[in-house]
Amino acid sequence: MIEYYRLLEKNREFFEKAIEIAAKIGRKAEELFGSCEVYVVGSYARGEYKLSSDLDILIVSDRIPKKYNFDWYFSVVKKLTDDYRINIHLLNGKRFKEVERIYSPRIRIQTN
């Protein structure tokens, strides 16, 4: 039980740095895709996250294919983060326009 409370404390610190973490991932995404938009979405953006939640980060770039396979997705995610608490969503601009409301609310992240 003590280990569980340690994990929750570590996650509290993680969520306190969520925007900073997203910005760091956004800078890595810019290295991969060039121009892109980065958002925090999901429970954190809704203000409903729990210490056991993951952090959802959406990356939108026209250099992301509309359809991609798992191997491509996995290789990109590994270049962006190795933290199991982070869930990366990758969309190209056209696809984002089609599903934009699904990713609402969202917090726009400045990478510089």
N, C-alpha and C positions, 0 to 999 in steps of 0.2 A: 504494500500500500504506500509506503514511503517513496518508493521508486515512481509510482504513479503521480504523486504530488510534485516530485522533482520534474517530471515530464511536463506537467501542467504549468509549472513556474517557467520552464524553458519556453513553452509555447506562448505564455503571456509576454515575455520579452520579445519573442518572434513577432507577434502582432503589434507590439509597440513600434516596431521598425518596419512594418509592412510597406509603407510608401517608399522608404529608402531601399528596401529589398527589390520592390518592383522597378524602381529607377535603375538599379544596377542590372537587372535582367533586361530592361529596355535598352541600355547601352550595348549590351551583348547582342541583342536583336538587331540593333542598327549596324553592327559589324557584319552580321549575316545577311541582312536584307536591305541595307541602306535605309532610305526613308521609311519610317513606320510610325504607327500610333500605338501607344501602350496604355492600357487601362487596368485598374483593379475592378473586378466584378464579383458577383456571387454574394455570399453571406457577409463578407467584410464591407462591401459597398452598400449593402442594405442595412448595416449596423446590427446584424443579427448573428454574428459569428460567436462561436464558443471556443474555449481553449482547445477543444478537440477538432475544430474545423480545419479545413485546408485553406490556402490562399489561392484564389483564382486570378490568373493574370491573362489578359487578352492582348494578343499582338495582331495588328492589322497592317498588312503590307501587300502591295500589288505584286511583289515578288514571291508571295506564298501561292502555290498552286491552288486552284479551286478544289481539286480532288488530289489526295495524296495517300500513299500507303503507310502502314504502320512503321515500317523500317525507316522511311524518310522522317516521319514525325518523331520517332524515338531518337534518331540521330540529332535532330534539331534541339529537342528538349535536353538531351545530355550536354549540348554545347551551352545551353542557357542556365541550367541548374542541376544539381544533384540532390537537392533537398526534397524528400518525399512529401513534405507538407505543401509543396507548391504544385498547382495544377495549371499547366500551360494550355491556352486555347489559341489556335492559329487560324486566321482567316484572311483571305485576300479582300481587297476593298469592295469588289462587286458582291461577293458573298456576304460580307458584313452588312451592306445596305439591305440585303434580302432578309436578314435575321436580326437586325439591329435591336428590335424591341426585346428580344430574348435576353440581351445583355444590358438591361436597364434595371436599376440604376448602375452607373459606372463612374469611376473616378479617373479622370485623365491624369496621366503621369508625365511630368517633365523629366527628361533624361539628362539635361545639361545643368 
